[in-house]
Amino acid sequence: METIIMLSITALMFVYLLYALLRPENF
């Protein structure tokens, strides 16, 4: 697996977790 793909997936997961923490009522 390429590094760019891994970084992209990690970034998406981080943004999703951050959004969930900021808006728990919508989680």
C-alpha positions as CSV (number, residue, x, y, z in Angstrom):
1,M,0.0,0.0,0.0
2,E,1.3,3.4,-0.9
3,T,2.1,6.0,1.8
4,I,-0.1,8.7,0.2
5,I,-3.1,6.4,0.5
6,M,-2.4,5.6,4.1
7,L,-2.0,9.3,4.9
8,S,-5.3,10.1,3.2
9,I,-7.2,7.5,5.2
10,T,-5.6,8.6,8.4
11,A,-6.5,12.2,7.7
12,L,-10.1,11.3,6.9
13,M,-10.4,9.3,10.1
14,F,-8.9,12.1,12.2
15,V,-11.3,14.7,10.7
16,Y,-14.2,12.3,11.3
17,L,-13.2,11.8,14.9
18,L,-12.6,15.5,15.5
19,Y,-16.1,16.3,14.0
20,A,-17.7,13.6,16.2
21,L,-16.0,15.1,19.3
22,L,-17.1,18.6,18.5
23,R,-20.7,17.6,17.7
24,P,-21.6,14.6,19.9
25,E,-25.3,15.2,19.5
26,N,-25.0,14.4,15.7
27,F,-22.9,11.4,16.3
